[in-house]
Amino acid sequence: MTVYRLGATLGFPDPMEADESGLLAVGGDLEPERVLRAYREGIFPWPVVAEPLLWFSPDPRMVLVPGELHVGRSLRKRVRRGDFEFRFDSDFGAVVERCAAIPRPGEVGTWITPAICRAYERLHELGYAHSAESWRDGALVGGLYGVSLGACFFGESMFAVEADASKVAFVHLVEQLQAWEFELIDCQVHTEHLERFGAVEWPRARFLEALRHALVAPTRRGPWSVSV
């Protein structure tokens, strides 16, 4: 398989040409126009420190249809108790920074580089990137962020400093997206955590076709506010 090197033009190769790892291209930049074009074509950036910028389109693709969300009994009780205050876009920058800073089991370092932080904060300023947040007693204790285009939400990363805080934020996010008639949540790659929520792996071709359909819908640009 060929891995392409991007130049100054914004175009990407056909995502079906990605290699077995999902790697499609290297290079380019993180300007909003390029990043948004990547998402529209089923591609996303996944930087590695000290390496050129990498662009991926994995096969299979982990996807959650909002109406197929599964919430376990204990987590559902916690959501209903209202242990956390849920907000959208209250402190996007802090969510991204904490996703980058808080260690995860089995991971060394982070792919959320300073350049990634700046790029997604710019997308947030333009109304395309959003954070879903859990707050307690005026403190941000968990959340996640991603990009919204058409009827698709592209999830990027989450963090929690209190048990279940990011999970509760995710449940609220998915329920809101369902109310807004979103068709897809792109979870990128398989994790057991996402699988427990009902996400499943789709062949890349199926994901790309569903994405094309979802992008026909108008984009709900931010800032977002809670309506359910």
C-alpha positions in Angstrom: 0.0 0.0 0.0 1.2 3.5 -0.8 1.4 6.2 2.0 1.0 9.6 0.4 2.8 12.8 1.3 0.6 15.9 1.4 1.7 19.1 -0.1 0.3 22.7 -0.1 -2.9 21.7 -1.8 -5.8 20.6 0.5 -6.7 17.4 -1.3 -6.5 13.9 0.2 -6.0 10.6 -1.4 -9.0 8.1 -1.6 -9.4 6.9 2.0 -9.9 3.4 0.7 -6.2 3.4 -0.2 -5.0 3.5 3.5 -2.7 0.8 4.6 -3.6 -2.0 7.1 -3.0 0.3 10.1 -5.3 2.9 8.6 -2.4 5.2 7.7 -3.2 7.1 4.5 -0.9 10.2 4.3 1.8 12.2 6.1 2.6 15.8 6.2 0.4 18.8 5.5 -0.9 21.1 8.2 -3.7 21.6 10.8 -5.3 24.6 9.2 -9.1 24.5 9.7 -9.9 24.0 6.0 -7.6 21.0 5.8 -8.9 19.4 9.0 -12.5 19.9 8.1 -12.0 18.5 4.6 -10.3 15.4 6.2 -13.3 14.8 8.4 -15.7 15.1 5.5 -13.7 12.4 3.7 -13.5 10.0 6.6 -10.0 10.9 7.6 -8.6 12.3 10.8 -5.1 13.5 12.1 -3.3 11.4 14.6 0.1 13.0 15.4 3.1 11.2 16.8 5.7 13.3 18.6 8.8 13.9 16.6 7.2 12.4 13.5 5.5 14.1 10.5 1.8 14.7 10.8 -0.1 11.5 10.2 -3.6 11.1 8.7 -5.7 7.9 9.2 -8.8 6.2 7.8 -9.0 2.9 9.6 -10.8 -0.2 8.5 -12.9 -1.2 10.4 -14.3 2.0 11.8 -15.8 2.2 15.3 -19.3 3.8 15.1 -22.1 4.5 17.5 -25.6 5.2 16.1 -27.1 7.6 18.7 -30.4 5.6 19.0 -28.4 2.4 19.8 -26.7 3.8 22.9 -26.5 1.3 25.7 -26.2 2.6 29.3 -25.7 0.1 32.2 -28.0 0.1 35.2 -25.6 1.7 37.6 -24.5 4.4 35.2 -28.1 5.2 34.3 -28.9 5.7 38.0 -26.0 8.0 38.3 -27.1 10.0 35.3 -30.6 10.3 36.8 -29.3 11.3 40.2 -27.8 14.4 38.7 -24.4 13.9 40.4 -22.8 16.2 37.8 -24.0 19.4 36.1 -23.8 18.9 32.3 -22.7 21.7 30.0 -21.7 22.2 26.4 -18.8 24.4 25.4 -18.4 26.0 28.8 -14.6 25.6 28.8 -13.5 23.9 25.6 -9.8 24.8 26.0 -9.7 23.2 29.5 -11.3 20.0 28.2 -8.7 19.6 25.5 -5.8 20.4 27.8 -6.9 17.9 30.4 -7.4 15.2 27.7 -3.8 15.8 26.8 -2.4 16.0 30.4 -4.2 13.2 32.3 -2.5 9.8 31.8 -4.4 6.8 30.6 -3.7 3.2 31.6 -1.3 1.5 29.1 -0.5 4.7 27.3 2.8 6.6 27.2 2.6 10.3 26.3 -0.2 11.8 24.3 -1.0 12.4 20.6 -2.7 15.7 21.7 0.2 17.9 20.9 0.3 21.7 21.4 -0.4 22.0 17.7 -3.5 19.8 18.0 -4.7 21.9 20.9 -4.3 25.1 18.9 -6.0 23.5 15.9 -9.1 22.3 17.7 -9.4 25.5 19.7 -9.5 27.3 16.3 -12.2 24.9 15.1 -14.1 25.6 18.3 -13.9 29.4 17.6 -15.3 28.7 14.2 -18.2 26.7 15.7 -17.2 23.2 14.5 -15.6 21.7 17.6 -17.5 21.2 20.8 -17.0 19.9 24.4 -19.4 18.0 26.5 -18.6 18.6 30.2 -19.4 17.3 33.7 -19.1 19.9 36.5 -19.4 19.5 40.3 -19.3 22.4 42.7 -18.1 24.8 40.1 -15.2 22.5 39.0 -14.7 20.8 35.7 -14.3 17.1 36.6 -14.8 15.2 33.2 -15.7 15.6 29.6 -14.9 15.0 26.0 -14.5 16.9 22.8 -15.0 16.4 19.1 -16.0 17.9 15.7 -19.5 18.2 14.3 -20.3 18.3 10.6 -23.7 17.6 9.2 -25.4 14.9 11.2 -22.1 13.3 12.3 -20.2 13.9 15.5 -16.5 12.9 15.3 -15.3 12.1 18.8 -11.7 12.8 19.7 -10.8 12.3 23.4 -12.2 12.3 26.9 -10.9 12.7 30.5 -12.2 12.3 34.0 -10.9 13.3 37.5 -13.9 11.8 39.2 -15.3 8.4 38.7 -17.9 8.2 35.8 -17.7 11.9 35.1 -16.7 11.5 31.4 -19.2 8.6 31.0 -22.1 10.8 32.3 -21.0 13.6 29.9 -20.9 11.1 27.1 -24.4 9.8 27.8 -25.8 13.3 27.9 -24.0 14.1 24.7 -25.4 11.1 22.8 -28.9 11.7 24.1 -28.7 15.3 22.9 -27.4 14.3 19.5 -30.2 11.8 19.1 -32.7 14.6 19.9 -31.0 16.7 17.2 -31.4 13.8 14.8 -27.7 13.1 14.4 -27.1 9.9 12.4 -23.5 8.9 13.4 -20.9 9.2 16.1 -17.5 8.4 14.8 -15.5 6.6 17.5 -12.6 6.0 15.2 -11.1 2.7 16.6 -12.3 -0.1 18.8 -12.1 0.1 22.6 -13.9 -2.0 25.1 -15.1 1.2 26.8 -16.9 2.3 23.6 -18.2 -1.2 22.9 -20.0 -1.2 26.2 -21.9 1.9 25.1 -23.1 0.1 22.0 -20.5 1.2 19.5 -19.7 -1.4 16.8 -17.1 -1.8 14.1 -18.2 -1.1 10.5 -16.3 -1.8 7.3 -14.7 1.4 6.2 -16.8 1.4 3.0 -20.0 1.3 5.0 -18.9 4.1 7.2 -17.9 6.3 4.3 -21.3 5.8 2.6 -23.1 6.6 5.9 -20.9 9.6 6.3 -21.8 10.9 2.9 -25.5 10.7 3.8 -25.0 12.3 7.2 -23.1 15.3 5.6 -26.2 16.2 3.6 -27.7 17.6 6.8 -26.8 21.2 7.8 -24.1 21.6 10.3 -25.2 22.8 13.8 -22.5 25.3 14.4 -21.7 26.4 18.0 -21.7 27.3 20.6 -24.0 24.5 21.7 -26.5 24.6 24.5 -28.4 21.8 26.3 -32.0 21.3 25.2 -32.9 17.9 26.6 
